[in-house]
Amino acid sequence: MATKKPQTFRVGDRVAERPKATAIPNLKPETQKRIEEYRKQRYGVVVDIFSKKATSRSKRVTETKFLRILWDGQKTPSEHAQMRICHERDLDFILEGYCAVLGG
């Protein structure tokens, strides 16, 4: 079995958000309208890379990589865990696999 190489990002890379589950059953129509703006695919540029440390209940310290991304159309960057982001060039391939898992 081949191991998956972790993604590496650099400042200036074009990125996209990975797909999120968007099927939420039994929502009121007004609630669906409110969350509709958050379902759009976002694209942006990495402006900073940093790590955050967290301590678990068992006192184990882990370090997670985060990215600061300036999304297209936004004025200020936001922080995102690296695992929720992919390179823009890889998005079509990721979407293909995501839809296959969902049966689409």
Backbone hydrogen bonds in HBPLUS format (Angstrom, degrees):
<---DONOR---> <-ACCEPTOR-->    atom                        ^
c    i                          cat <-CA-CA->   ^        H-A-AA   ^      H-
h    n   atom  resd res      DA  || num        DHA   H-A  angle D-A-AA Bond
n    s   type  num  typ     dist DA aas  dist angle  dist       angle   num
A0013-ASP N   A0010-ARG O   3.07 MM   3  5.68 162.7  2.10 142.1 141.6     1
A0012-GLY N   A0046-VAL O   2.79 MM  34  5.22 162.2  1.82 141.4 147.0     2
A0046-VAL N   A0013-ASP O   3.05 MM  33  5.52 156.2  2.11 151.1 158.5     3
A0088-GLU N   A0014-ARG O   3.20 MM  74  5.72 172.0  2.21 123.4 123.1     4
A0015-VAL N   A0044-GLY O   2.89 MM  29  5.45 164.1  1.92 144.3 148.9     5
A0044-GLY N   A0015-VAL O   2.99 MM  29  5.45 157.7  2.04 145.2 148.0     6
A0016-ALA N   A0086-CYS O   2.85 MM  70  5.52 157.0  1.91 159.3 163.4     7
A0086-CYS N   A0016-ALA O   2.94 MM  70  5.52 163.3  1.97 163.0 166.8     8
A0017-GLU N   A0042-ARG O   3.24 MM  25  5.83 150.4  2.33 149.4 153.1     9
A0018-ARG N   A0084-ARG O   2.94 MM  66  5.53 170.6  1.95 145.8 143.2    10
A0031-THR N   A0028-LYS O   3.02 MM   3  5.26 126.1  2.33 105.7 119.7    11
A0032-GLN N   A0028-LYS O   3.03 MM   4  6.37 157.1  2.08 156.7 163.8    12
A0033-LYS N   A0029-PRO O   3.08 MM   4  6.36 152.6  2.16 146.6 153.0    13
A0034-ARG N   A0030-GLU O   3.21 MM   4  6.41 151.6  2.29 137.4 144.2    14
A0035-ILE N   A0031-THR O   3.14 MM   4  6.44 154.1  2.21 153.0 158.6    15
A0036-GLU N   A0032-GLN O   3.12 MM   4  6.05 120.6  2.49 138.5 152.4    16
A0038-TYR N   A0035-ILE O   3.05 MM   3  5.52 146.4  2.16 113.2 122.6    17
A0039-ARG N   A0036-GLU O   3.10 MM   3  5.43 164.9  2.13 113.7 118.1    18
A0072-ASP N   A0043-TYR O   2.80 MM  29  5.93 175.1  1.80 157.7 156.4    19
A0045-VAL N   A0070-LEU O   3.11 MM  25  5.41 155.8  2.17 130.6 135.1    20
A0070-LEU N   A0045-VAL O   2.95 MM  25  5.41 166.0  1.97 158.7 158.0    21
A0047-VAL N   A0068-ARG O   2.80 MM  21  5.63 172.2  1.81 162.6 165.1    22
A0068-ARG N   A0048-ASP O   2.84 MM  20  4.93 166.2  1.86 144.1 143.7    23
A0050-PHE N   A0066-PHE O   3.05 MM  16  5.41 168.3  2.07 147.2 150.4    24
A0066-PHE N   A0050-PHE O   2.75 MM  16  5.41 170.3  1.76 169.6 166.9    25
A0052-LYS N   A0064-THR O   2.95 MM  12  5.46 155.2  2.01 150.4 157.8    26
A0064-THR N   A0052-LYS O   2.93 MM  12  5.46 164.8  1.95 157.7 159.5    27
A0054-ALA N   A0062-THR O   2.90 MM   8  5.42 155.2  1.96 152.8 160.1    28
A0062-THR N   A0054-ALA O   2.85 MM   8  5.42 163.0  1.88 159.7 165.1    29
A0056-SER N   A0060-ARG O   2.91 MM   4  5.32 165.6  1.93 147.1 150.2    30
A0059-LYS N   A0056-SER O   2.92 MM   3  5.14 151.3  2.01 115.7 117.2    31
A0082-GLN N   A0065-LYS O   3.12 MM  17  5.79 172.2  2.13 143.1 140.7    32
A0067-LEU N   A0080-HIS O   2.81 MM  13  5.35 164.8  1.83 157.9 162.6    33
A0080-HIS N   A0067-LEU O   2.88 MM  13  5.35 150.3  1.96 153.0 162.3    34
A0069-ILE N   A0078-SER O   2.87 MM   9  5.47 165.6  1.89 156.3 155.0    35
A0078-SER N   A0069-ILE O   2.90 MM   9  5.47 151.5  1.98 143.2 146.4    36
A0074-GLN N   A0071-TRP O   2.99 MM   3  5.47 159.0  2.04 140.2 139.7    37
A0084-ARG N   A0081-ALA O   3.01 MM   3  5.68 161.7  2.05 121.3 126.8    38
A0085-ILE N   A0082-GLN O   3.16 MM   3  5.47 166.2  2.18 117.0 119.4    39
A0090-ASP N   A0087-HIS O   2.97 MM   3  5.39 147.0  2.08 111.5 121.2    40
A0091-LEU N   A0088-GLU O   3.30 MM   3  5.42 160.9  2.34 106.3 112.0    41
A0094-ILE N   A0090-ASP O   3.10 MM   4  6.35 160.7  2.14 156.2 162.3    42
A0095-LEU N   A0091-LEU O   2.82 MM   4  6.01 162.5  1.85 159.3 163.9    43
A0096-GLU N   A0092-ASP O   3.00 MM   4  6.15 150.9  2.09 143.7 151.4    44
A0097-GLY N   A0093-PHE O   3.20 MM   4  6.51 159.0  2.25 147.5 151.4    45
A0098-TYR N   A0094-ILE O   2.93 MM   4  6.11 155.6  1.99 148.8 156.4    46
A0099-CYS N   A0095-LEU O   2.86 MM   4  6.02 164.9  1.88 151.8 155.0    47
A0100-ALA N   A0096-GLU O   3.05 MM   4  6.21 149.0  2.15 140.4 149.2    48
A0101-VAL N   A0097-GLY O   3.11 MM   4  6.31 152.1  2.19 144.7 150.9    49
A0102-LEU N   A0098-TYR O   3.17 MM   4  6.47 149.0  2.27 142.6 151.0    50
A0103-GLY N   A0099-CYS O   2.98 MM   4  6.11 114.8  2.42 135.3 151.6    51
A0104-GLY N   A0099-CYS O   2.74 MM   5  4.94 163.4  1.76 155.2 150.5    52
A0103-GLY N   A0100-ALA O   3.15 MM   3  5.00 144.7  2.28  92.8 103.3    53
